[in-house]
Amino acid sequence: MQKSPWENKCFAEESLANIDEKFLPATERQVDWLIQKMGLRPGDALLDLGCGAGRHAIAMARRGLRVTGIDISETMLRHAKERAEAEGVNVQLVQADLAGLSELKLGIFRGAICLCESGIGVLGGAGRDFAFLQQVHALLAPGACFVITCFNALRRYILSRGQNPRFDYINGVMRWSCELDGEELREDQRQYTPSEIKLLLSLTGLEDIDVLSCADGDFSDEPMGIEDVEMLVIARRCL
Ligand SMILES: C[S@@+](CC[C@H](N)C(=O)[O-])C[C@H]1O[C@@H](n2cnc3c(N)ncnc32)[C@H](O)[C@@H]1O
């Protein structure tokens, strides 16, 4: 199994600076939308899958949720711990690969989020993504919501029209590699169309699946636009 680029300290630090600049400002609005849409209440247990430096996890904890943040990157988790301490909130942080969540207690979480390409697509192929979704389903309490943001492959198909050598359009995989800090980093990222992601989620037993717009970081109840960069997907475990 290929190593995640996020395990490289230099990559994680550079990416975090980018996330802070581009995405941090919209976080509080996103969290308000999530709490309302997912029906979360103070005291509920929430999973933040691929929590990074904890921008959603910390904002959720500040609103009274009991948050468990999971991430593969030691660097991102160190920042999350420092930021949570600076805000005086408690977030349980766990270093783990999302491809193996079996240690967690099943059926107790009132919600789960996996935002900003933090799980789906980067776990090593559709089979692993499906196994991950099955695990998330098992961790959720009946009626609990799961929210994902991930790349919209339709845009990639439209823009590349089969001409982008980094986009394997037959398999829906975007490949990139670079050298950083003397290490060769690479990622094969599976990008999904809305109907593919709906199929995967429904095969795990999740229902009420909507593919919504998160253009410019604004989470909304509008359907995703065909050329949007990302999609916002919400699904519910049946009662
Ligand atoms: C683009 S960042 C987003 C972080 C956070 N969700 C946010 O919105 O700020 C992607 C995160 O996913 C984590 N990640 C990537 N692959 C992972 C894996 N296999 N298991 C756990 N975490 C992973 C990375 O370490 C990184 O913190």
The ligand as an SDF file (V2000), in Angstrom:
LIG
                    3D

 27 29  0  0  0  0  0  0  0  0999 V2000
   -7.0330   18.4690    2.9040 C   0  0  0  0  0  0  0  0  0  0  0  0
   -6.8210   17.9250    4.5520 S   0  0  0  0  0  0  0  0  0  0  0  0
   -8.3760   18.3680    5.2770 C   0  0  0  0  0  0  0  0  0  0  0  0
   -8.3590   18.3230    6.7670 C   0  0  0  0  0  0  0  0  0  0  0  0
   -9.6890   18.7260    7.4440 C   0  0  0  0  0  0  0  0  0  0  0  0
  -10.7430   17.7620    7.1680 N   0  0  0  0  0  0  0  0  0  0  0  0
  -10.1130   20.1080    7.0090 C   0  0  0  0  0  0  0  0  0  0  0  0
  -11.1500   20.2170    6.3200 O   0  0  0  0  0  0  0  0  0  0  0  0
   -9.4040   21.0710    7.3300 O   0  0  0  0  0  0  0  0  0  0  0  0
   -6.9140   16.1560    4.3770 C   0  0  0  0  0  0  0  0  0  0  0  0
   -6.6580   15.4020    5.6790 C   0  0  0  0  0  0  0  0  0  0  0  0
   -6.9370   14.0150    5.4930 O   0  0  0  0  0  0  0  0  0  0  0  0
   -5.9640   13.2630    6.1860 C   0  0  0  0  0  0  0  0  0  0  0  0
   -5.8510   11.9290    5.5730 N   0  0  0  0  0  0  0  0  0  0  0  0
   -5.5200   11.6430    4.3000 C   0  0  0  0  0  0  0  0  0  0  0  0
   -5.4990   10.3030    4.1050 N   0  0  0  0  0  0  0  0  0  0  0  0
   -5.8280    9.7470    5.3040 C   0  0  0  0  0  0  0  0  0  0  0  0
   -5.9790    8.3980    5.7560 C   0  0  0  0  0  0  0  0  0  0  0  0
   -5.7610    7.3600    4.9460 N   0  0  0  0  0  0  0  0  0  0  0  0
   -6.3270    8.1810    7.0440 N   0  0  0  0  0  0  0  0  0  0  0  0
   -6.5210    9.2370    7.9080 C   0  0  0  0  0  0  0  0  0  0  0  0
   -6.3900   10.5230    7.5260 N   0  0  0  0  0  0  0  0  0  0  0  0
   -6.0560   10.7870    6.2410 C   0  0  0  0  0  0  0  0  0  0  0  0
   -4.6970   14.0840    6.0190 C   0  0  0  0  0  0  0  0  0  0  0  0
   -3.6950   13.7460    6.9490 O   0  0  0  0  0  0  0  0  0  0  0  0
   -5.2170   15.5070    6.1560 C   0  0  0  0  0  0  0  0  0  0  0  0
   -5.1640   15.9530    7.4880 O   0  0  0  0  0  0  0  0  0  0  0  0
  1  2  1  0
  2  3  1  0
  2 10  1  0
  3  4  1  0
  4  5  1  0
  5  6  1  0
  5  7  1  0
  7  8  2  0
  7  9  1  0
 10 11  1  0
 11 12  1  0
 11 26  1  0
 12 13  1  0
 13 14  1  0
 13 24  1  0
 14 15  1  0
 14 23  1  0
 15 16  2  0
 16 17  1  0
 17 18  1  0
 17 23  2  0
 18 19  1  0
 18 20  2  0
 20 21  1  0
 21 22  2  0
 22 23  1  0
 24 25  1  0
 24 26  1  0
 26 27  1  0
M  CHG  2   2   1   9  -1
M  END
$$$$
